[in-house]
């Protein structure tokens, strides 16, 4: 790849609008069924991976290096959804809001009720019969 081709490929990267375009441009093999089911999740994850990369302007002189980093980020994003589901990652607010709540119960909240007895309420006073 020449520097001109790399620069052209980088310009084309900035014009991509679909997941398939990113995969094709960056030469990442993918299963169309995985992309069909997880398209938005992969793209959201990919955007997060790109945000972690150093400022793109710093590598503008070296588009090949930048394209390699973009490719690696896309591979990580794709693999995240081949090894787990969208529910595992919960990238979107609607899924985050439906995340299971912690099932932690402190020991102070645990009580034991014997069979055949009723649990006394906290405010009831002992009766004459129970004294």
C-alpha positions as CSV (number, residue, x, y, z in Angstrom):
1,X,0.0,0.0,0.0
2,X,1.4,3.4,-0.9
3,X,0.9,6.5,1.2
4,X,-1.5,7.9,-1.4
5,X,-3.6,4.8,-1.2
6,X,-3.5,4.9,2.6
7,X,-4.6,8.5,2.6
8,X,-7.4,7.7,0.1
9,X,-8.5,4.8,2.3
10,X,-8.5,7.0,5.3
11,X,-10.7,9.5,3.5
12,X,-13.0,6.7,2.5
13,X,-13.1,5.5,6.1
14,X,-14.5,8.9,7.0
15,X,-17.3,8.4,4.5
16,X,-18.4,5.0,5.6
17,X,-21.9,4.8,6.9
18,X,-22.7,1.1,7.4
19,X,-21.1,-1.7,9.4
20,X,-20.5,-3.7,6.2
21,X,-18.6,-0.7,4.6
22,X,-16.3,-0.6,7.7
23,X,-15.7,-4.3,7.6
24,X,-15.0,-4.3,3.8
25,X,-12.7,-1.2,3.9
26,X,-10.7,-2.4,6.8
27,X,-10.5,-5.9,5.4
28,X,-12.1,-7.6,8.5
29,X,-13.8,-11.0,7.9
30,X,-17.2,-11.1,9.4
31,X,-20.3,-13.4,9.5
32,X,-23.2,-11.4,8.0
33,X,-25.6,-13.1,10.4
34,X,-23.7,-11.8,13.4
35,X,-23.6,-8.3,11.9
36,X,-27.4,-8.5,11.0
37,X,-28.3,-9.2,14.6
38,X,-25.7,-7.0,16.4
39,X,-25.2,-4.1,13.9
40,X,-25.9,-1.2,16.1
41,X,-24.2,-2.8,19.1
42,X,-21.0,-3.4,17.1
43,X,-21.0,0.1,15.7
44,X,-21.6,1.6,19.2
45,X,-18.8,-0.5,20.7
46,X,-16.6,0.5,17.7
47,X,-17.3,4.1,18.4
48,X,-16.2,3.6,22.0
49,X,-13.0,1.9,20.9
50,X,-12.2,4.7,18.5
51,X,-12.8,7.2,21.3
52,X,-10.1,5.5,23.3
53,X,-7.5,6.0,20.5
54,X,-5.1,8.9,20.6
55,X,-6.2,12.0,18.7
56,X,-6.5,11.2,15.0
57,X,-4.7,14.4,13.9
58,X,-1.5,13.1,15.5
59,X,-1.4,10.2,13.0
60,X,-2.6,12.1,10.0
61,X,0.9,11.9,8.5
62,X,0.8,8.1,9.0
63,X,-2.6,6.9,7.7
64,X,-1.4,3.3,7.6
65,X,-0.8,3.3,11.3
66,X,-4.2,4.9,12.0
67,X,-6.0,2.5,9.7
68,X,-4.3,-0.4,11.5
69,X,-5.6,1.0,14.8
70,X,-9.1,1.4,13.3
71,X,-8.9,-2.2,12.1
72,X,-7.9,-3.5,15.5
73,X,-10.7,-1.6,17.1
74,X,-13.2,-3.0,14.7
75,X,-12.0,-6.6,15.3
76,X,-12.3,-6.1,19.0
77,X,-15.8,-4.7,18.6
78,X,-16.9,-7.6,16.3
79,X,-15.4,-10.2,18.6
80,X,-17.1,-8.7,21.6
81,X,-20.4,-9.8,20.0
82,X,-19.3,-13.2,18.7
83,X,-18.3,-14.2,22.3
84,X,-21.2,-12.5,24.2
85,X,-24.6,-11.0,23.6
86,X,-25.9,-7.5,23.5
87,X,-27.4,-8.1,26.9
88,X,-24.0,-9.0,28.3
89,X,-22.6,-5.6,27.1
90,X,-25.6,-3.4,27.7
91,X,-24.3,-0.5,25.6
92,X,-27.6,1.2,25.1
93,X,-29.6,3.0,27.8
94,X,-32.7,0.8,27.3
95,X,-30.6,-2.3,28.1
96,X,-28.7,-0.5,31.0
97,X,-32.1,0.4,32.6
98,X,-33.2,-3.2,32.4
99,X,-30.0,-4.5,34.0
100,X,-30.7,-7.0,36.8
101,X,-30.4,-5.3,40.2
102,X,-28.1,-6.6,42.9
103,X,-29.5,-9.6,44.8
104,X,-27.4,-8.8,47.9
105,X,-29.3,-9.3,51.2
106,X,-27.5,-8.2,54.3
107,X,-27.4,-10.8,57.1
108,X,-29.2,-8.4,59.4
109,X,-32.3,-8.7,57.2
110,X,-32.4,-12.5,57.4
111,X,-35.0,-14.0,59.8
112,X,-35.9,-17.5,60.6
113,X,-39.5,-18.6,61.0
114,X,-40.3,-21.9,62.6
115,X,-42.9,-24.1,61.0
116,X,-46.3,-23.7,62.5
117,X,-45.6,-20.4,64.1
118,X,-46.5,-16.9,63.0
119,X,-43.9,-14.2,62.7
120,X,-44.5,-11.5,65.3
121,X,-44.6,-8.0,64.0
122,X,-41.9,-5.6,65.2
123,X,-44.4,-3.3,67.0
124,X,-46.5,-5.9,68.8
125,X,-46.0,-6.4,72.5
126,X,-45.8,-9.9,73.9
127,X,-49.2,-11.1,75.1
128,X,-49.9,-12.5,78.5
129,X,-50.1,-16.0,77.1
130,X,-46.6,-15.8,75.5
131,X,-44.9,-14.5,78.7
